[in-house]
């Protein structure tokens, strides 16, 4: 039986063994699992830190490894993530694989003694979240989920200045908006699978099906692999809601929308997403619809003393008094850099990171519940204490 004491002892031993491997002046050795567009980009963000060195790359498609290796020459390369995890020179792992692999890649890495930075959404199903948290706590590994708003000054500043001081007042509703453009038909080429692309390994835990270029290159259009826009954009914005309002799940979720641009190409993830969540004392409306010229992405918090809007590069606070002058702040740059730096610092200090897997395991629940509401075509009641969907 795993207790808090045994978990703490495991964490202490893990930190001790880590300190023996990585001295204060040594560089952290990074392995990258999943070298597609996002994985390779975040790898380059890691490379901006002088105390880190990319040492290994892994992907099911060698072409993508080649593209990443051009930015990280001299790295070892693999098609099987387990071979990468066996390397002693790899201390930490960046996971940029598709969503349906996140849980397995993260848990395998932590069990191999590696710290983990895993892209969002942290997992594909609700039952995977507690497994990832348990693995992190028992092994004592750092597990940072890519909800980079947690580390961004553009989010931290208004939280401290307007929410925690009470200037915004009681918040009763939140609009979370991240629209996408009008979808296009799925890709049909190459009609034949590239001979060196490991299609079976790409599918992993998902039921086998014949090669489909649309499902490989546009996996987010298929609910077998992820939750579509609800989990792609929704995990980010609902995580900000939890960051501001408390780390607690909603007690209901209902979805409205669907596949309104149907190209008859087999896609299953809705292009029009509207999800309403009820929390204790406030509601949240998340929207990600297929507009050609939609409004600016961002989150608006409505309080009885004012209104606060925030996105990744600016915030604006307007007091409730008539004629109030807006307070606006812009902070350019990519907050991913702040999140990566926090992960590296925590890999050395062993403190929990800003986007710790424990917090992300709660904020991923609302978008996953919305997907379930869409599939089951009903409003879900949820117990935020037991983390269970209630019976009809």
C-alpha positions as CSV (number, residue, x, y, z in Angstrom):
1,X,0.0,0.0,0.0
2,X,1.3,3.4,-1.0
3,X,1.1,6.0,1.8
4,X,2.1,9.6,2.0
5,X,5.2,8.6,4.0
6,X,6.4,6.0,1.5
7,X,5.8,8.5,-1.3
8,X,7.7,11.2,0.5
9,X,10.6,8.7,1.1
10,X,10.6,7.8,-2.5
11,X,10.8,11.5,-3.5
12,X,13.7,12.1,-1.1
13,X,15.6,9.2,-2.4
14,X,14.9,10.3,-6.0
15,X,16.1,13.8,-5.2
16,X,19.3,12.4,-3.6
17,X,20.1,10.1,-6.5
18,X,19.4,13.0,-8.9
19,X,21.8,15.3,-7.1
20,X,24.5,12.6,-7.4
21,X,24.0,12.4,-11.2
22,X,23.6,16.1,-11.8
23,X,26.0,18.5,-10.1
24,X,25.2,22.2,-9.6
25,X,27.3,23.2,-12.7
26,X,26.3,20.3,-14.9
27,X,23.9,20.5,-17.9
28,X,20.6,18.8,-17.9
29,X,20.4,16.2,-20.6
30,X,17.1,16.3,-22.5
31,X,15.4,13.7,-24.6
32,X,12.5,14.6,-26.9
33,X,9.7,12.1,-27.6
34,X,7.6,13.3,-30.5
35,X,9.5,15.6,-32.9
36,X,6.6,17.1,-34.8
37,X,6.0,20.8,-35.1
38,X,5.2,21.6,-31.5
39,X,7.7,19.2,-30.0
40,X,10.5,20.5,-32.1
41,X,9.6,24.1,-31.4
42,X,9.5,23.6,-27.6
43,X,12.8,21.8,-27.9
44,X,14.3,25.0,-29.4
45,X,12.9,26.9,-26.4
46,X,14.7,24.5,-24.1
47,X,17.9,25.1,-26.1
48,X,17.9,28.8,-25.1
49,X,19.0,27.7,-21.6
50,X,22.7,27.3,-21.2
51,X,22.3,24.6,-18.5
52,X,20.6,22.2,-20.9
53,X,21.7,20.0,-23.7
54,X,19.5,18.0,-26.1
55,X,20.9,14.5,-26.3
56,X,18.3,12.2,-27.8
57,X,15.3,12.3,-30.2
58,X,12.5,9.9,-30.8
59,X,9.7,9.7,-33.3
60,X,7.8,7.1,-35.3
61,X,8.7,9.0,-38.5
62,X,12.4,9.4,-39.3
63,X,11.7,12.5,-41.5
64,X,10.6,14.4,-38.4
65,X,13.6,13.2,-36.5
66,X,15.8,14.5,-39.3
67,X,14.1,17.9,-39.2
68,X,14.6,18.1,-35.4
69,X,18.2,16.9,-35.6
70,X,19.0,19.7,-37.9
71,X,18.4,21.9,-34.9
72,X,20.1,19.6,-32.4
73,X,23.0,18.0,-34.2
74,X,24.9,15.1,-32.7
75,X,21.8,13.7,-30.9
76,X,21.1,10.0,-30.7
77,X,17.9,9.0,-32.5
78,X,15.3,6.3,-31.8
79,X,11.9,5.0,-33.1
80,X,11.0,3.4,-29.8
81,X,10.7,5.7,-26.8
82,X,11.8,2.9,-24.4
83,X,15.3,2.9,-26.0
84,X,15.6,6.6,-25.4
85,X,14.6,6.2,-21.8
86,X,17.3,3.7,-21.2
87,X,20.0,6.3,-21.8
88,X,21.8,7.3,-18.6
89,X,22.8,10.7,-20.1
90,X,19.1,11.7,-20.4
91,X,17.9,13.3,-17.2
92,X,14.6,14.9,-18.4
93,X,12.2,14.3,-21.2
94,X,10.1,16.6,-23.3
95,X,7.0,14.8,-24.6
96,X,5.5,16.3,-27.8
97,X,3.8,13.2,-29.0
98,X,0.1,13.1,-29.9
99,X,-2.4,13.3,-27.0
100,X,-3.2,9.6,-27.0
101,X,0.4,8.8,-26.1
102,X,0.9,11.4,-23.4
103,X,0.0,9.2,-20.4
104,X,2.1,6.2,-21.4
105,X,5.2,8.3,-22.5
106,X,5.0,10.3,-19.3
107,X,4.6,7.4,-16.9
108,X,7.3,5.3,-18.7
109,X,9.7,8.3,-18.4
110,X,9.0,8.9,-14.7
111,X,9.4,5.2,-14.0
112,X,12.7,5.3,-15.8
113,X,13.9,8.1,-13.4
114,X,13.4,11.0,-15.8
115,X,11.7,14.3,-15.0
116,X,9.0,15.1,-17.5
117,X,7.7,18.2,-19.4
118,X,4.6,16.9,-21.2
119,X,2.6,19.0,-23.6
120,X,-1.1,19.7,-23.0
121,X,-3.6,18.2,-22.8
122,X,-2.0,16.1,-20.2
123,X,-4.1,13.0,-21.1
124,X,-6.8,11.7,-23.4
125,X,-9.2,10.2,-20.9
126,X,-10.2,11.0,-17.3
127,X,-8.9,7.7,-15.9
128,X,-5.4,8.5,-17.1
129,X,-5.0,11.6,-15.1
130,X,-4.8,10.0,-11.6
131,X,-2.4,7.4,-12.9
132,X,0.0,10.2,-14.0
133,X,-0.3,12.0,-10.7
134,X,0.3,8.8,-8.7
135,X,3.4,7.9,-10.9
136,X,4.9,11.4,-10.3
137,X,4.4,11.2,-6.5
138,X,5.6,7.6,-6.1
139,X,8.7,8.1,-8.2
140,X,9.4,11.6,-6.9
141,X,9.8,12.9,-10.4
142,X,9.0,16.4,-11.6
143,X,6.1,16.5,-14.0
144,X,5.3,19.8,-15.7
145,X,2.3,20.0,-18.0
146,X,2.5,22.5,-20.8
147,X,-0.1,24.9,-19.4
148,X,2.3,27.7,-19.7
149,X,-0.1,30.4,-18.6
150,X,0.9,29.3,-15.0
151,X,4.3,30.8,-15.5
152,X,3.5,33.8,-17.6
153,X,3.8,37.3,-16.0
154,X,0.9,38.5,-18.2
155,X,-1.3,36.1,-16.2
156,X,0.4,36.3,-12.8
157,X,0.3,40.2,-12.6
158,X,-3.5,40.7,-13.0
159,X,-4.2,37.7,-10.7
160,X,-2.2,39.4,-7.9
161,X,-3.3,43.0,-8.8
162,X,-7.0,42.7,-9.4
163,X,-8.3,39.3,-8.2
164,X,-6.5,38.5,-5.0
165,X,-6.7,42.2,-3.8
166,X,-10.5,42.1,-4.3
167,X,-10.5,44.9,-6.9
168,X,-12.5,42.8,-9.3
169,X,-14.9,41.9,-6.6
170,X,-17.0,38.7,-6.6
171,X,-16.6,36.9,-9.9
172,X,-19.9,35.3,-11.1
173,X,-19.1,34.4,-14.7
174,X,-16.2,33.8,-17.0
175,X,-16.1,33.8,-20.8
176,X,-13.2,31.8,-22.3
177,X,-12.9,32.2,-26.0
178,X,-10.5,30.6,-28.5
179,X,-12.0,30.4,-31.9
180,X,-10.5,28.5,-34.8
181,X,-10.8,29.2,-38.5
182,X,-13.1,27.5,-40.9
183,X,-11.9,23.8,-41.3
184,X,-10.7,22.3,-44.5
185,X,-11.0,18.8,-46.0
186,X,-8.6,16.2,-44.5
187,X,-5.4,15.5,-46.2
188,X,-5.4,12.6,-48.6
189,X,-1.7,12.3,-49.5
190,X,0.4,10.4,-49.4
191,X,-2.1,7.7,-50.3
192,X,0.4,5.1,-49.4
193,X,2.1,5.1,-46.0
194,X,5.8,6.1,-46.1
195,X,7.7,2.8,-45.8
196,X,9.7,4.1,-42.8
197,X,6.7,5.5,-40.8
198,X,5.8,3.2,-38.0
199,X,2.0,3.4,-38.3
200,X,1.3,0.7,-35.7
201,X,3.4,2.5,-33.1
202,X,1.8,5.8,-33.9
203,X,-1.6,4.2,-33.2
204,X,-0.3,2.8,-29.9
205,X,-3.3,2.3,-27.5
206,X,-5.9,3.2,-30.2
207,X,-7.7,0.5,-32.1
208,X,-5.9,-0.5,-35.3
209,X,-7.1,0.9,-38.6
210,X,-5.4,1.1,-42.1
211,X,-3.2,4.0,-43.0
212,X,-5.0,7.3,-43.2
213,X,-2.9,10.4,-43.9
214,X,-5.7,12.6,-42.5
215,X,-5.6,10.8,-39.1
216,X,-1.8,11.0,-39.0
217,X,-1.3,14.6,-40.1
218,X,-4.6,16.0,-38.5
219,X,-5.1,13.7,-35.5
220,X,-6.9,16.4,-33.6
221,X,-9.9,16.0,-35.9
222,X,-10.5,12.5,-34.5
223,X,-11.8,11.8,-31.1
224,X,-10.0,8.5,-31.0
225,X,-6.8,10.4,-30.5
226,X,-7.8,13.4,-28.4
227,X,-10.7,15.7,-27.5
228,X,-10.4,18.0,-30.5
229,X,-10.6,21.7,-29.9
230,X,-12.2,21.1,-26.4
231,X,-9.0,19.6,-25.1
232,X,-6.5,21.4,-27.4
233,X,-7.6,24.9,-26.5
234,X,-9.9,24.1,-23.6
235,X,-7.3,22.7,-21.3
236,X,-5.3,25.9,-21.6
237,X,-8.3,28.2,-20.8
238,X,-9.9,26.1,-18.1
239,X,-6.5,25.8,-16.4
240,X,-6.4,29.6,-16.3
241,X,-9.9,29.5,-14.7
242,X,-8.6,27.2,-12.0
243,X,-5.4,29.2,-11.6
244,X,-7.6,32.3,-10.8
245,X,-10.6,30.7,-9.1
246,X,-9.2,27.6,-7.3
247,X,-8.1,24.1,-8.1
248,X,-11.6,22.5,-8.1
249,X,-13.6,20.8,-10.8
250,X,-17.1,21.9,-11.9
251,X,-20.2,20.2,-10.8
252,X,-21.8,20.1,-14.2
253,X,-20.9,20.3,-17.9
254,X,-23.0,20.6,-21.1
255,X,-21.9,20.8,-24.7
256,X,-23.5,22.5,-27.7
257,X,-22.2,22.3,-31.2
258,X,-21.0,19.7,-33.6
259,X,-19.5,19.1,-37.0
260,X,-21.1,21.9,-38.9
261,X,-18.5,21.9,-41.7
262,X,-18.8,18.2,-42.8
263,X,-16.6,17.2,-45.7
264,X,-17.6,13.5,-45.3
265,X,-14.0,12.6,-44.6
266,X,-14.4,10.7,-41.4
267,X,-13.6,13.4,-38.9
268,X,-15.3,12.9,-35.5
269,X,-14.2,15.9,-33.4
270,X,-16.6,18.9,-33.6
271,X,-15.6,22.1,-35.3
272,X,-18.1,24.2,-33.3
273,X,-17.6,23.9,-29.6
274,X,-19.7,25.7,-26.9
275,X,-19.4,24.3,-23.4
276,X,-21.0,25.6,-20.2
277,X,-19.6,24.6,-16.8
278,X,-21.2,25.3,-13.4
279,X,-18.8,25.7,-10.5
280,X,-19.5,26.6,-6.9
281,X,-20.6,30.2,-7.1
282,X,-19.7,30.9,-10.8
283,X,-20.2,29.7,-14.3
284,X,-17.8,29.4,-17.3
285,X,-18.7,29.5,-21.0
286,X,-15.9,28.1,-23.3
287,X,-16.3,28.8,-27.0
288,X,-14.2,27.6,-29.9
289,X,-16.1,28.0,-33.1
290,X,-15.3,27.9,-36.8
291,X,-15.3,31.6,-37.8
292,X,-13.6,33.2,-40.7
293,X,-13.0,36.4,-38.7
294,X,-13.8,35.7,-35.0
295,X,-13.2,38.0,-32.0
296,X,-9.8,38.0,-30.3
297,X,-8.9,35.0,-28.2
298,X,-8.8,35.5,-24.4
299,X,-10.6,35.1,-21.1
300,X,-12.9,37.7,-19.5
301,X,-13.6,37.6,-15.7
302,X,-16.8,39.4,-14.7
303,X,-16.8,40.7,-11.2
304,X,-19.3,43.0,-9.4
305,X,-16.5,45.6,-9.1
306,X,-15.1,45.4,-12.6
307,X,-14.2,43.4,-15.7
308,X,-10.8,41.7,-16.4
309,X,-9.7,40.5,-19.8
310,X,-6.4,38.6,-20.3
311,X,-4.7,36.7,-23.1
312,X,-1.0,35.7,-23.7
313,X,0.2,39.1,-24.4
314,X,-2.0,41.7,-22.8
315,X,-4.6,42.3,-20.1
316,X,-7.2,45.0,-19.5
317,X,-9.1,45.9,-16.3
318,X,-12.1,48.2,-16.3
319,X,-13.7,49.2,-13.0
320,X,-17.5,49.0,-12.7
321,X,-17.8,52.8,-12.2
322,X,-19.1,54.7,-15.2
323,X,-16.4,56.4,-17.2
324,X,-13.6,54.4,-15.6
325,X,-10.3,54.5,-17.5
326,X,-9.1,51.0,-18.5
327,X,-5.9,49.7,-17.0
328,X,-4.0,48.0,-19.8
329,X,-0.7,46.1,-19.9
330,X,1.1,44.5,-22.7
331,X,4.0,42.0,-22.3
332,X,5.3,40.6,-25.6
333,X,7.1,37.3,-26.0
334,X,6.3,33.6,-25.7
335,X,5.4,32.5,-22.1
336,X,6.6,29.0,-23.0
337,X,10.1,30.2,-22.2
338,X,9.0,31.1,-18.6
339,X,7.4,27.7,-18.2
340,X,10.5,25.8,-19.5
341,X,12.7,27.8,-17.2
342,X,10.5,27.0,-14.2
343,X,10.7,23.3,-15.1
344,X,14.5,23.3,-15.3
345,X,14.7,25.2,-12.0
346,X,12.4,22.7,-10.3
347,X,14.4,19.8,-11.8
348,X,17.3,21.1,-9.7
349,X,15.4,22.2,-6.6
350,X,12.9,19.4,-6.6
351,X,10.1,21.9,-5.8
352,X,6.7,21.3,-7.5
353,X,6.6,23.2,-10.8
354,X,4.0,25.8,-11.7
355,X,2.1,23.5,-14.0
356,X,2.4,20.5,-11.8
357,X,0.6,17.3,-12.9
358,X,-1.6,17.5,-9.8
359,X,-3.1,20.8,-10.7
360,X,-3.4,19.9,-14.4
361,X,-5.2,16.7,-13.5
362,X,-8.1,18.8,-12.2
363,X,-8.1,21.4,-15.0
364,X,-8.2,18.8,-17.7
365,X,-11.5,17.4,-16.3
366,X,-13.8,20.2,-17.6
367,X,-12.8,19.8,-21.3
368,X,-12.9,16.0,-21.0
369,X,-16.4,16.2,-19.5
370,X,-17.5,18.5,-22.3
371,X,-16.3,15.9,-24.8
372,X,-18.2,13.2,-23.0
373,X,-21.3,15.5,-23.0
374,X,-21.0,15.9,-26.8
375,X,-20.6,12.1,-27.3
376,X,-23.5,11.2,-25.0
377,X,-25.6,14.1,-26.0
378,X,-26.6,15.0,-22.4
379,X,-25.8,17.4,-19.5
380,X,-23.4,15.7,-17.1
381,X,-23.6,16.2,-13.3
382,X,-20.2,15.8,-11.7
383,X,-19.0,15.3,-8.1
384,X,-15.9,17.5,-7.7
385,X,-15.0,15.7,-4.5
386,X,-15.1,12.2,-5.7
387,X,-14.3,13.2,-9.3
388,X,-17.1,11.0,-10.7
389,X,-19.9,11.5,-13.2
390,X,-23.2,11.1,-11.3
391,X,-25.8,8.7,-12.6
392,X,-28.8,10.0,-14.5
